[in-house]
Amino acid sequence: MQSLIGLIEIGSPGQTIDVQFDTTFNGTLIQSTYEGAVISGSPVYNSSDSTSVNEIISENYGVPLFLYTFADSAEATAIAGSETFNIGGVLYSDIAFGQLWEYDLKKSGRIMPFGGASGVIGLNPYPWQPPDSPNFMYAIRNQLTEWKCSFDLYRAWKNGTLTFGALENPNNRADIAWAERNANQPTWSINITAISAGSRKNPPIATWSATISTEEQSLVWPQKLLDWYFTGVGATWSAAKNTYRYPCNATLPDFTFGFGNGTFTIPGAYLPYQRDQTGTTCVTIITGDNSTDSDYEYSFGSWWSQLGVLILDYEHSQVGFMNKSTPLPAFGISSLESVVMG
């Protein structure tokens, strides 16, 4: 699971497309029949086939283009307007969005935008997108019982749910740990506290700031914490990949961390995500960063969705995390992606 992608419908009648839900982006951008040379095998939206589209047209210059900027500095131009979105059988009307005109693939360093999907719906806490229109969550706030969205995914099956509004299981609310969003960051940034690795206490890095990112997969830790965690398991550092490699038959310690007013444990068995072709060397989902900048922002990638349910609370500017109501699925080394180690 490289990113969080789901099927939605846009327009009237609905046109089925797949979109990436990106917590670090604050716009709604859809590949359409307007666009130039963008590589993607996904379906595109055709505004000519919709009766509910409202495009912004300039009397003097025809169709104006607006600039969208992504977290990786990639840029895209689009035609702004509004449409009806059908997500999970719920219709959301008059949603501001952009029809993609051009995407700077070279600047992004990617083969295709949006993880190969037809578009992206931004879940960033910033309220506005070009051209000064409300982003998706701010546009639907009055159409929801609660101004929240939650994620509940599993790596083993590569599926799950994204829910807007009231939480599906209100009985779990007492078990939610809430963390205030770091107001000095323009993202869903929260503080994470390291508590223990197996029986070892006193980690060298106590607390760090990380952005919740559904667009990324890895967990990026401070390097000193990563070094401390892998002590004693025969691991070697790969500078090229910024991660540790270790014998697959080694037992990684469970990692316990603090999130807001709660404590959670990552089973060591859930930390690897790749192995060599023989199954003797493994690579973990955790990567390291040597930054010494006290304001450096690390990342808490989509991998968290294996372990718990994440809630973005827009009304109170906080992030919630709770354990799954069902046990984690069985997971073993044989299910890892097999790669050629460089």
Buried (B, 14 or more C-beta within 10 A) or exposed (E): BEBBBBEBBBBBEBBEBBBBBBBBBBBBBBBBEBBEEBEBEBEBBBBEEBEBBBBBEEEEEEBBBBEBBBBEEBEBBBBBBBBBBBBEEEBBEBBBBBBBBBBBBEEBEBEBBBBBBBBBBBBBBBBEBBBEBBBBBBBBBEBBEBBBBBBBBBBEEEEBEBBBBEBEEEEBEEBBBBBEBBEEBBBBBBBBBBBBBBEEEEBEBEEBBBBBBBBBBBBBBBBEBBBBBBEEBEBEBBEEBBBBBBEBEBEBBBBBBBBBEBEBEBBBBBBBBBBBEEEEBBBBBBBBBEEEEEEEBBBBBBBBBBBBBBBBBBEEEBBBBBBBEEEBEEBEEEEBEEEEBE
